[in-house]
Each structure stands twice: as C-alpha cells, then as structure tokens.
Amino acid sequence: MEKKGDIAVIGLAVMGQNLILNMNDHGYTVVAFNRTVSKVDDFLNNAAKGTSVIGAHSIDEMVGLLKTPRKIMLMVKAGEAVDAEIEKLLPHLSPGDCIIDGGNSYFTDTIRRAKYLEDKGFFFIGSGVSGGEEGARNGPSIMPGGSIKAWPLIKDIFTAISAKTPSGEACCDWVGSDGAGHYVKMAHNAIEYGDIQIICEAYHLMKQGLGLSPDQMHEIFAEWNKTELDSYLIEITRDILGFKDEDGLPLVEKILDTAGQKGTGKWFSINSLDLGIPVTLIAESVYARSLSALKEERMNASGVFNGPAKLFKGDVKAIVEDIRKALLASKIISYTQGFMCLREAAKEYDWNLDFGNIALLWRGGCIIRSAFLENIKNAYRKNPGLTNLLLDDYFKKIVTDCEASWRRTLMTAIELGVPMPSFSSALAFFDGYRCDRLPANLLQAMRDYFGAHTYQRIDAPLNKVFHTNWTGRGGNVSSGTYSV
C-alpha cells in the first residue's frame, strides 16, 4: 500500500526545506514539491536523504500522495506567487481541504484569500513563521490565523514543530480569524525593525562617540545579555562583534553600511497611520534603513559638513551604563508601540487577539525573543484590559529608573553628532505620552484659521464644536464635519 503524506509543502528554498525536515523529525510524513521540479530530486538526494520525505513531480501527484482532508503549505514569495499557486491547486482539491500560506503575506491579502477559499468550500490559513532558517529547522515561532475550523487539522503538526518556552509551552497557538496571523507576524517584524535599529544606534554611539573597539563592545554586549536586555538580538550582536575575518580583523567593520528591507516594517508603519497609532520608533527604524541606502549622497555630504570633531571625554564606564539603560527603555517603547497597534487592529478588523498569548508565542524560536516577553505576558494576564504596557507596574518602574540615563545618552549623542533617530523618537513618544497637555490646541487653532475646520473647547461639552472668524474677513461658515 502506497504511503500517504500528512502534509505537503510547496517551495523548497531554505525555509521550506527546513520546515519539512523539522516535521520529519517529529514523525510526520511530508510530501515535497517545487515549481522547478529538479529541486525536488536535489532535496531528496541531499538534505532529505534517509528521511521519510516523499517527493512529488507534479501538483496532481502531490495531491494524490496526501491523506484527506489534504493540508498543503505554501512557502513561496508573498504576493502574486501565492495567488498563482492557489489557482493551480484548486482544480485538484476537494471541499474541506486546507491551504496554508506560511510566507510573509500582507494581512489584507490573507483576509481576501480566506474569504475566497471559504466561499468555495475550502479552508485557508495565513500563518506567520518566525525564526529564520535555524528556527524553521529546530523550532520556529508560529502564528496561525484564518479559517478556525482548519485549526484542528494542523494543530498537532504546528505545535510539535514549534519552539518551546523554558517551561515547555509551545510557541504556537491560534491567533484569530482571516488575516490575524499574518498581522501578528507583521507586528513581530516591525518590533524587530525597532529592536535592531536601537541596538545599531547604541553600537554607533559607542564606536563613533566613545571610540570603543569591536572587541570592547563584544564584551559589553556579553555583559548586557546577562541583564534585563537578555535577548536573541543582543546575543547575536555580541557574537558578530567578536567575529574575525580571515585576516584577524573584525568582519563587521568590513560590511557596507547600506541596509535592505523586505517590506514588513514599512507595511506596519503605513497601517499604523491608517489606525491612528503613533509607532514612531518603528517608523524611524524604517527610515533609518532608507537613509543608509543613500550611501553615495552621504559620502558626498560628509565632505561638506564636518559636524563635531571630538570624542567623549567623561567617564566611559558610566556612559556605557547610561546607554544600556537607554537601550532598555527604548526597547520597551518598541514593544509598547507594537502592542498599541495590535490592540487597535483587533478593534478595526474584529479580531479577538489575546495579547498575553501573543507575547508567549514570541518567547522562543523567533527573532525578537527576549526575557521580558514573559513580563509582557504576565502584564496582560494580570490585566487583560491594559491599554498601554508603560502603565504596567513592571515596565513603569524600569522606564522611570532608566529615564535619566536615557536623557544623558541622547544629550551625549547630540553633542558628539552621532545620529540616534530611534532612541530620540522613543524618548519623544514617552514625553508626549506622559504629557497631559500637548500643543495640539495651537494646531487646531491654525487649522480653524486657514480652513475653518473648527475646534473643541476645554470649557464646553466635547460634542460641541466652534469656529472663530480670526481675521474678521473669513466669515462664520465652518466645515460641515468636525475631524481632529
């Protein structure tokens, strides 16, 4: 009797191959298929040699090799490629079969695909998968969402292959309907953008402003990883700074300073504007990558503008500790802004998101895994209605304790001419959030002055709006709709 597969995976790039091998390790029989069919044989003859992985050389063969209801996971490039694969699959499937998109698709595409397939009698899951090639092979963070009736079909497989917390909990659980899984993955990536940028800014200040060597910073990051900053990204920064090229010199200093991006940070920043949520640190981290790409212009400008030409002259040990605390406070802002957007998205798209559970999903396997995600989980378990992480006792105490160091770090950076856009925006957000009266009163007056947009008054009910004829020449007719 021909052996049948538990699940099929289409797409044999690194992530697809490693997920297949991970599933195989956990006792599942996987059918592997790729548009370029030769890759199937290459995979079977190399990485998958000696495993129970089954190779398929056509979609028809792949579908025939699967147990019913069929489960097919797409590990292909986001966008048109996903829609194309879905259309190729549909003629071969039966009602009740499930298609899973494990790529970095935009959440509105997932909403559209879920409805499209559900209307045809199929199930669709959009699942975030985080952890890179190592995570895919040994245990990623998995964030599935979509057709809720499909969750029992894949739950055992996904929880088996996912990362586990130190207490053994799977970093995988159902997130919500239609595009919720891919939205949560987008939020993860956006926080990752912020985390990476603030680490880079701390490195830049220590290198450019303090004159520290990669070896010295290697030791500093090793120490920082023993504190509340304990996280995967601090850990790999430590390793990178200590890595030597073949000539014995630090490899990191030979890497061109232009950064790329795959779009998820940009998507999140754009969506935050739609939702009206100020993810300022995350947006600045996206812009920082854009600025880095202007290498030739920056080289030219460096010959025109000198800026401060001095190194830090104070207590290096003290300022390094200030930088650590400023990094910790900024990191908290990065997560705070990410969860603010998740909360607003849940309202906007009618998702019942469990914020504590989302923090749990990120405790292992993923890029932003860090020790204080446990504290985020606990904050939302203690108070499911928590409006902002900064208001939780644990995070409030840390930010309060770090505030003076945060300010000293930025003053030092400004004096030395070292750009720290995400640190700066994080502190500005904090100062704005704790401010009971912002200058938006003047802003509203200007809008009313030039556009008759009206305003509200602090001494009148909020449902009443006003317009002033500021010059005596503008008249008393105002906009028909009040919009702040």
C-alpha positions in Angstrom: 0.0 0.0 0.0 1.4 3.4 -1.0 2.5 5.6 1.9 0.4 8.8 2.3 1.7 12.1 3.5 0.3 14.0 6.5 1.0 17.4 4.9 2.6 18.8 1.7 5.0 21.7 1.4 5.4 23.7 -1.8 8.6 25.7 -2.1 12.0 24.3 -1.4 14.0 27.3 -0.5 15.8 27.3 2.8 12.7 27.9 5.0 10.6 25.3 3.1 13.3 22.6 3.3 14.0 23.2 7.0 10.3 23.1 7.9 10.0 19.8 6.1 12.9 18.3 7.9 11.6 19.6 11.2 8.2 17.9 10.5 10.0 14.7 9.5 11.9 14.8 12.8 8.6 14.9 14.7 7.2 11.8 12.9 5.2 13.4 10.2 5.4 12.3 6.6 5.8 15.3 4.3 5.3 15.5 0.5 7.7 17.9 -1.0 7.1 19.8 -4.2 8.7 22.7 -6.1 7.8 24.6 -9.2 11.3 23.8 -10.5 10.9 20.1 -10.2 14.7 19.4 -10.3 14.9 20.9 -6.8 12.7 18.1 -5.5 15.2 15.4 -6.6 18.1 17.6 -5.3 16.4 17.8 -1.9 15.7 14.1 -1.7 19.2 13.2 -2.7 20.9 15.6 -0.3 19.3 17.2 2.8 16.3 14.8 2.9 18.3 11.7 2.1 17.4 8.9 4.5 14.2 10.6 5.7 10.6 9.6 5.1 10.0 12.7 2.9 8.2 11.9 -0.3 9.0 13.8 -3.5 6.3 14.8 -5.9 6.9 15.9 -9.5 3.6 17.4 -10.3 0.7 19.0 -8.4 -1.6 16.1 -9.3 0.9 13.6 -8.0 1.4 15.7 -4.8 -2.3 15.9 -4.1 -2.7 12.1 -4.7 0.0 11.4 -2.2 -1.8 13.1 0.7 -4.2 11.9 3.3 -7.6 13.6 3.3 -8.6 16.2 4.2 -5.5 17.5 2.5 -3.2 20.0 4.1 -0.8 22.0 1.8 1.6 24.6 3.0 2.9 27.3 0.6 6.4 28.5 1.3 6.7 30.8 -1.7 7.3 34.6 -2.2 4.5 36.8 -1.0 2.2 38.5 -3.5 1.2 37.2 -6.9 3.0 33.9 -6.4 0.7 32.9 -3.6 -2.4 33.6 -5.7 -0.9 31.7 -8.7 -0.2 28.6 -6.6 -3.7 28.7 -5.1 -5.2 28.7 -8.6 -3.1 25.8 -9.7 -4.1 23.8 -6.6 -7.9 24.4 -6.7 -8.8 22.0 -9.6 -7.1 19.2 -7.7 -8.7 19.7 -4.3 -11.9 18.7 -2.6 -14.1 20.6 -0.2 -12.6 20.6 3.3 -9.0 20.6 2.1 -6.8 23.3 3.6 -4.2 25.6 2.1 -1.7 27.2 4.4 0.3 30.3 3.4 3.5 30.3 5.6 5.1 33.3 3.9 5.2 37.0 4.8 2.0 37.9 3.1 0.2 41.2 3.7 -2.7 40.6 6.1 -5.3 42.2 3.8 -4.3 39.7 1.1 -4.9 36.9 3.6 -8.3 38.3 4.5 -9.2 38.3 0.8 -7.9 34.7 0.2 -9.6 33.3 3.3 -13.0 34.6 2.1 -12.3 33.5 -1.5 -11.5 29.9 -0.5 -14.1 29.6 2.2 -16.8 30.6 -0.3 -15.6 27.6 -2.4 -15.7 25.2 0.5 -12.0 25.1 1.2 -10.1 26.3 4.3 -7.3 28.8 4.3 -4.7 29.6 7.0 -2.3 32.5 6.9 0.5 31.7 9.3 3.4 33.8 10.4 6.6 31.7 10.8 9.5 33.4 12.6 13.0 32.3 13.4 14.8 32.3 10.1 16.4 29.1 8.8 17.6 28.0 12.2 14.2 28.4 13.7 12.5 26.6 10.8 14.8 23.6 11.3 14.8 23.4 15.1 11.6 25.2 16.2 10.1 28.5 15.0 7.5 30.7 16.5 4.3 30.0 14.5 1.3 32.4 14.4 -1.6 30.8 12.5 -4.8 32.6 11.7 -7.6 32.2 9.2 -10.4 29.5 8.9 -10.9 28.5 12.5 -12.3 25.1 11.5 -9.0 24.3 10.0 -7.0 24.7 13.2 -7.7 21.1 14.4 -6.3 19.8 11.1 -2.8 21.3 11.6 -2.7 22.0 15.4 -0.7 18.8 16.3 1.8 19.3 13.5 2.4 23.0 14.2 2.7 22.7 17.9 5.0 19.7 17.6 7.5 21.6 15.3 7.3 25.0 17.1 9.8 26.3 19.6 9.1 25.7 23.3 9.4 28.1 26.2 11.7 27.1 29.1 8.6 25.7 30.9 7.7 23.6 27.8 4.8 25.7 26.4 4.6 25.7 22.6 5.3 29.0 20.8 2.4 28.3 18.6 -1.3 28.9 19.1 -4.4 30.0 17.1 -4.3 33.8 16.8 -7.6 34.7 15.2 -9.7 34.8 12.1 -8.8 35.7 8.5 -5.6 37.9 8.4 -4.9 37.9 12.2 -1.9 35.5 12.0 -0.2 37.5 9.3 -0.9 40.7 11.1 0.7 39.4 14.3 3.7 38.3 12.2 3.9 41.8 10.7 3.8 43.3 14.2 6.6 40.9 15.2 8.8 42.0 12.3 8.0 45.7 13.0 9.2 45.4 16.6 12.2 43.5 15.2 13.0 46.6 13.0 12.9 48.8 16.1 15.0 46.4 18.2 17.7 46.1 15.5 17.9 49.8 14.9 18.2 50.8 18.6 21.0 48.2 19.0 22.7 49.6 16.0 22.4 53.1 17.4 23.9 52.0 20.7 26.8 50.4 18.8 27.3 53.6 16.7 27.5 55.8 19.8 30.0 53.5 21.5 32.1 53.2 18.3 31.9 56.8 16.9 31.4 58.8 20.1 33.3 56.8 22.7 35.9 55.3 20.4 35.4 51.7 21.6 36.7 48.8 19.5 34.5 45.8 18.4 36.3 43.6 20.9 35.4 46.0 23.7 31.8 46.2 22.5 31.8 42.4 22.3 32.5 42.2 26.0 29.9 45.0 26.7 27.1 43.2 24.9 28.1 39.9 26.6 27.5 41.6 29.9 24.3 43.3 28.8 22.9 39.9 27.8 23.0 38.9 31.5 20.7 41.8 32.4 17.1 42.7 31.5 18.3 43.1 27.9 18.8 39.3 27.7 17.5 38.5 24.1 18.4 36.8 20.9 19.3 40.1 19.2 21.7 41.2 21.9 23.2 37.7 21.9 23.9 37.7 18.1 25.3 41.3 18.3 27.7 40.0 20.9 28.8 37.2 18.5 29.0 39.5 15.5 31.2 42.0 17.3 33.6 39.2 18.3 33.8 37.6 14.9 37.1 37.9 13.0 37.7 37.8 9.2 40.4 35.6 7.8 43.0 38.4 8.4 42.1 38.5 12.1 40.3 41.9 11.8 36.6 42.4 12.9 34.4 41.3 10.0 31.6 43.7 11.0 33.8 46.7 10.1 34.2 45.4 6.5 30.5 45.2 5.8 29.0 48.0 3.6 26.7 50.3 5.7 23.6 50.1 3.5 20.6 48.1 4.8 17.9 46.3 2.9 14.3 45.5 3.9 11.6 43.1 2.9 8.7 45.5 3.5 7.0 44.3 6.7 8.3 47.3 8.7 7.0 49.6 6.1 3.7 47.9 5.9 3.2 48.1 9.6 4.1 51.8 9.6 1.7 52.6 6.9 -1.1 50.6 8.6 -0.3 52.5 11.9 -1.2 55.7 10.1 -4.5 54.2 8.9 -5.2 53.2 12.5 -4.0 56.5 14.0 -1.4 54.8 16.3 2.0 56.6 16.7 4.6 53.8 16.1 7.2 56.5 15.9 10.3 54.4 16.9 9.3 51.6 14.4 8.8 54.1 11.6 12.1 55.8 12.3 13.8 52.4 12.1 12.3 52.0 8.6 13.5 55.5 7.6 17.0 54.8 9.0 17.3 51.9 6.5 16.2 54.2 3.7 18.8 56.8 4.8 21.5 54.1 4.9 20.8 53.3 1.3 21.7 56.8 0.2 25.4 55.8 0.5 26.8 58.0 -2.3 24.9 61.1 -1.2 26.1 60.5 2.4 29.7 60.2 1.3 29.4 63.5 -0.6 27.7 65.2 2.3 30.4 64.0 4.7 32.9 66.1 2.8 30.7 69.2 3.0 29.6 69.1 6.6 32.1 68.3 9.3 30.0 68.3 12.5 31.5 68.0 15.9 35.0 66.6 15.8 35.5 65.3 19.3 35.3 62.1 21.3 33.6 61.7 24.7 35.8 62.9 27.5 33.9 61.8 30.5 33.5 58.6 32.5 33.2 55.9 29.8 32.0 53.2 32.2 29.2 55.5 33.4 28.1 56.5 29.9 28.1 52.8 28.8 25.7 52.0 31.7 23.6 55.0 30.6 23.5 53.6 27.1 22.4 50.2 28.4 19.5 51.8 30.3 18.6 54.0 27.4 18.6 50.9 25.1 16.3 49.1 27.6 13.9 52.0 27.9 13.8 52.4 24.1 13.3 48.6 23.6 10.2 48.8 25.9 8.9 51.6 23.8 9.3 49.5 20.7 7.2 46.7 22.2 4.7 49.2 23.6 4.1 50.7 20.2 3.8 47.3 18.6 1.1 46.2 21.1 -0.7 49.5 20.8 -1.1 48.8 17.1 -2.2 45.2 17.8 -4.9 46.5 20.2 -6.3 49.0 17.7 -6.1 46.4 14.8 -8.1 44.0 16.9 -10.9 46.6 17.1 -10.6 47.7 13.5 -10.6 44.2 12.0 -12.8 42.4 14.6 -10.2 40.1 15.9 -10.2 38.6 19.4 -6.5 38.9 20.0 -5.0 37.5 23.2 -2.1 39.9 23.8 -0.6 37.8 26.6 -0.7 34.7 24.4 1.0 36.7 21.6 3.8 37.5 23.9 4.1 33.8 24.7 4.3 32.9 21.0 7.4 35.2 20.8 9.1 33.7 23.9 11.0 31.2 21.8 12.1 30.5 18.2 11.5 34.0 16.8 13.9 36.9 16.2 12.6 39.2 18.9 12.6 36.5 21.6 13.7 38.1 24.9 13.5 37.6 28.6 11.0 40.3 29.3 8.4 38.9 26.9 7.5 36.8 30.0 6.8 40.1 31.8 4.6 41.3 28.8 2.6 38.0 29.0 2.2 38.5 32.8 1.1 42.1 32.4 -1.8 41.1 30.1 -2.7 38.0 32.1 -2.9 40.3 35.2 -4.9 43.0 33.4 -6.4 41.9 30.0 -7.7 45.4 29.6 -4.3 47.0 29.9 -4.3 50.0 27.4 -0.5 50.5 27.3 2.5 48.5 28.6 4.0 51.6 30.1 1.2 51.6 32.7 2.1 48.1 33.9 4.0 48.3 37.2 7.0 46.3 36.0 7.5 48.4 32.9 6.6 51.7 34.6 9.4 51.0 37.2 12.0 50.2 34.5 11.3 53.2 32.4 11.3 55.5 35.4 14.6 54.1 36.6 16.1 54.5 33.1 14.8 57.9 32.3 17.8 60.0 33.5 20.2 57.7 31.7 18.0 57.9 28.5 18.3 61.7 28.5 22.0 61.7 29.3 22.6 59.3 26.4 20.8 61.4 23.9 22.5 64.7 25.1 25.8 63.0 24.7 24.9 61.8 21.2 23.7 65.2 20.2 26.9 66.9 21.5 29.1 64.3 19.6 27.0 64.5 16.4 26.0 60.8 16.4 22.5 60.2 15.0 20.2 58.2 17.2 16.8 58.7 15.5 15.0 55.7 17.1 16.3 56.4 20.6 15.2 60.1 20.1 11.8 59.2 18.8 11.3 56.7 21.6 12.0 59.4 24.3 9.9 61.9 22.4 7.0 59.4 22.4 7.4 58.8 26.1 7.5 62.5 26.8 4.4 63.0 24.7 2.5 60.1 26.2 3.1 61.4 29.8 2.2 65.0 28.8 -1.3 66.0 30.0 -1.5 69.0 27.6 0.2 68.9 24.2 0.4 71.9 21.8 -2.4 70.5 19.6 -4.6 73.3 20.8 -2.5 75.7 18.8 -2.6 73.2 15.9 -6.4 73.2 15.9 -6.5 77.0 16.1 -4.3 77.2 12.9 -6.5 74.6 11.1 -9.6 76.6 12.0 -7.8 79.9 11.0 -6.9 78.8 7.5 -9.5 76.1 6.8 -12.5 76.7 9.1 -12.0 73.1 10.4 -13.5 74.1 13.8 -12.2 73.1 17.3 -13.5 71.9 20.7 -13.1 73.9 23.9 -12.0 72.7 27.4 -14.9 74.6 28.9 -17.6 73.1 26.8 -19.0 69.6 26.1 -16.9 67.5 23.7 -19.9 67.1 21.3 -19.9 70.9 20.7 -17.6 72.4 18.1 -16.6 76.1 17.5 -15.4 78.2 14.7 -13.8 81.7 15.0 -13.6 84.3 12.4 -10.0 85.0 13.3 -9.3 87.9 10.9 -12.8 89.4 10.6 -12.6 88.7 6.9 -13.2 85.0 6.8 -16.8 84.8 7.6 -18.6 82.4 10.1 -19.2 79.4 7.8 -17.3 76.4 9.0 -16.6 72.8 7.8 -19.7 70.6 8.0 -17.8 67.7 9.6 -15.5 68.0 12.6 -12.4 66.0 12.3 -9.4 66.1 14.6 
